[in-house]
Amino acid sequence: MARTTGTSDTMKFGRTLLILLLALAMLPIGGVLIHAVVPPLTTLLMVSQAATGKGLAYRWRSLNHISPRLVEAVIASEDAQFCAHDGFDFAAIEKAMDNNARGRRVRGASTISQQTAKNVFLWPGRSWVRKGLEAGYTVLIETVWSKRRIMEVYLNVAEWAPGVYGAEAAARHWYGKSADALTAREAARLAAILPSPRRYSASAPGPYVRRRASRVQAAMGTVRNDGLAACVLR
């Protein structure tokens, strides 16, 4: 009798553990499915920055109400192969690893898809655990979301100044206008400060941002002429 009771308890524990593991496995999928149609209310980065007194300016806008020039600018600046890859730019990753091995200081090789996965679903910081989760979420959003949706979410949750998130809040913060009214020059400057939005100014840029913005604006012509934003802009 005692053996039967022990076996029953073990089976119950096993079923409970299996249910918990399945629930944990479904959480990422559920989040990705929800945000395929529902805008994120907030992100862990927004919450953590607000908790340190940085404030929280976040205004969601559909891609139809964001200037196409900003789409071109971030593709030119952040991820020229956005429409061609499935979430990872392996050529850029290999180049970054080679440069890092040579001791050169270079920017990372994260795609817009990876940055979106990190910004929406994960916490700030650097670790192998977070990087692994980022890869998993990147695969999920590339599978479930359209490229247009990935870009829409990215432009709405990216940080563009301390406590300022999304294209609409950024346009109002830096230029006093709506995101759909951004010019090519303004869009290029916004893209130029993305690597360090808490350090640089888009409205009163220093020499570095001016030079970088000029290169971005020139590259925007290539993005437009070569159809590198065709998966987003209709």
C-alpha positions in Angstrom: 0.0 0.0 0.0 2.8 2.4 0.9 4.5 1.6 -2.4 1.3 2.3 -4.4 0.9 5.7 -2.6 4.5 6.6 -3.3 4.1 5.7 -7.0 1.0 7.8 -7.2 2.7 10.8 -5.5 5.6 10.5 -8.0 3.2 10.4 -10.9 1.4 13.5 -9.6 4.7 15.3 -9.2 5.8 14.4 -12.7 2.5 15.6 -14.2 2.7 18.9 -12.2 6.3 19.4 -13.3 5.4 18.7 -17.0 2.6 21.2 -16.8 4.9 23.8 -15.4 7.5 23.2 -18.0 4.9 23.4 -20.8 3.5 26.6 -19.3 7.1 28.1 -19.2 7.6 27.0 -22.8 4.3 28.6 -23.9 5.1 32.0 -22.3 7.4 33.2 -25.0 5.1 32.0 -27.7 2.1 33.6 -26.1 3.9 36.9 -25.8 5.0 36.9 -29.4 1.5 36.0 -30.6 0.0 38.8 -28.5 2.4 41.4 -29.7 1.8 40.4 -33.3 -1.3 42.5 -33.0 -1.2 44.3 -29.6 1.3 47.1 -29.0 3.6 46.5 -26.0 2.3 48.5 -23.0 5.8 49.0 -21.7 9.2 47.1 -21.6 11.6 46.1 -18.9 14.0 48.8 -20.1 11.4 51.5 -19.8 10.4 50.4 -16.3 14.1 50.2 -15.1 14.9 53.6 -16.5 11.8 55.2 -15.1 12.7 53.7 -11.7 16.0 55.6 -11.8 14.3 58.9 -12.5 14.8 59.0 -16.2 11.1 59.5 -16.9 8.9 57.7 -19.4 7.8 59.3 -22.7 6.3 56.6 -24.9 3.7 57.1 -27.6 2.8 54.2 -29.9 2.2 55.1 -33.6 1.3 52.7 -36.4 3.8 52.6 -39.2 1.4 54.5 -41.4 2.0 57.5 -39.1 5.8 57.3 -39.1 7.8 58.9 -41.9 9.1 56.4 -44.5 12.4 58.4 -44.2 12.9 57.0 -40.7 12.5 53.4 -41.9 15.1 54.1 -44.6 17.4 55.7 -42.1 17.4 52.9 -39.6 17.8 50.3 -42.3 20.8 52.3 -43.7 22.2 52.7 -40.2 21.4 49.5 -38.4 20.6 46.7 -40.7 21.0 47.0 -44.5 20.1 43.3 -45.0 16.9 43.6 -42.9 14.6 42.5 -45.8 16.9 39.7 -46.9 17.8 37.9 -43.7 15.8 35.6 -41.4 16.7 37.4 -38.2 20.5 37.0 -38.2 23.1 38.6 -40.5 25.8 35.9 -40.4 28.2 37.8 -42.6 28.1 40.7 -40.2 28.5 38.4 -37.2 31.6 36.8 -38.8 33.0 40.2 -39.6 32.4 41.5 -36.0 34.0 38.4 -34.5 37.1 38.8 -36.8 37.5 42.4 -35.8 37.1 41.6 -32.2 39.7 38.9 -32.5 42.1 41.5 -34.0 41.4 43.9 -31.0 39.5 46.4 -33.1 36.7 48.3 -31.5 33.6 47.8 -33.6 29.8 47.9 -33.2 27.9 44.7 -32.7 26.2 42.7 -35.5 22.7 42.7 -34.0 20.0 43.0 -36.6 16.8 45.0 -36.2 15.0 41.8 -35.5 17.4 40.9 -32.6 17.2 44.4 -31.2 13.4 44.2 -31.3 13.4 40.9 -29.5 15.7 42.2 -26.8 13.9 45.5 -26.3 10.4 44.0 -26.1 10.9 40.7 -24.2 14.1 40.9 -22.3 15.9 42.9 -19.6 18.8 45.3 -20.0 22.3 44.0 -19.6 24.8 41.5 -21.2 25.0 37.8 -20.4 25.1 34.5 -22.3 21.7 33.6 -20.9 20.1 36.8 -22.2 21.9 36.4 -25.6 20.5 32.9 -25.9 17.0 34.0 -25.1 17.4 36.9 -27.6 18.2 34.4 -30.3 15.1 32.3 -29.4 12.8 35.3 -29.4 14.4 36.5 -32.7 13.5 33.2 -34.4 9.9 33.4 -33.0 9.2 36.9 -34.2 10.7 36.3 -37.6 8.4 33.2 -37.8 5.2 34.8 -36.5 5.5 38.5 -37.4 5.9 40.1 -40.8 8.9 42.3 -41.5 6.7 45.3 -41.5 5.5 44.4 -38.0 9.0 43.9 -36.7 10.0 47.3 -38.0 6.8 48.9 -36.6 7.5 47.5 -33.1 11.2 48.4 -33.3 10.5 52.0 -34.2 8.0 52.3 -31.3 10.1 50.8 -28.5 13.7 52.0 -29.4 15.2 54.5 -26.9 16.0 57.8 -28.5 16.9 59.9 -25.4 16.9 59.3 -21.7 13.4 58.1 -21.0 12.2 58.8 -24.5 10.9 55.7 -26.4 9.6 55.4 -29.9 9.6 57.5 -33.1 6.7 59.7 -32.0 8.1 60.6 -28.6 11.5 61.1 -30.2 10.2 63.4 -33.0 8.4 65.5 -30.4 11.3 65.5 -28.0 14.0 66.5 -30.5 12.1 68.4 -33.2 8.7 69.4 -31.7 6.8 67.6 -34.5 5.0 64.3 -35.2 6.9 61.3 -36.5 5.1 61.4 -39.8 6.5 64.9 -40.5 10.2 63.9 -40.1 12.5 65.0 -43.0 15.3 62.9 -44.4 17.8 64.9 -42.5 16.0 64.6 -39.2 15.5 60.9 -39.7 19.2 60.4 -40.4 20.1 62.3 -37.3 17.7 60.1 -35.2 19.3 57.0 -36.7 22.7 58.4 -36.1 22.2 58.7 -32.3 20.7 55.2 -31.9 24.0 53.5 -30.7 24.1 55.9 -27.7 20.8 57.8 -27.4 21.6 58.9 -23.8 24.9 60.5 -24.9 24.1 62.3 -28.2 21.7 65.0 -29.4 19.7 64.8 -32.6 18.5 68.4 -32.6 21.9 70.0 -31.7 24.4 67.4 -32.9 28.1 67.6 -32.4 30.7 66.8 -35.1 30.5 63.0 -34.7 26.7 62.8 -35.1 26.8 65.3 -38.0 29.3 63.1 -39.8 27.5 59.9 -39.1 24.1 61.4 -40.0 25.6 62.6 -43.4 26.7 59.1 -44.1 23.3 57.7 -43.1 21.5 60.2 -45.3 23.6 59.3 -48.3 23.0 55.6 -47.6 19.3 56.2 -47.5 19.4 56.9 -51.2 20.9 53.4 -51.8 18.2 51.9 -49.5 15.5 53.6 -51.6 17.0 53.0 -55.0 17.9 49.3 -54.4 14.6 48.4 -52.7 16.2 47.5 -49.4 13.1 48.6 -47.5 10.6 47.0 -49.9 9.5 44.5 -47.2 8.4 47.4 -45.1 7.4 50.3 -47.3 4.4 49.6 -49.6 
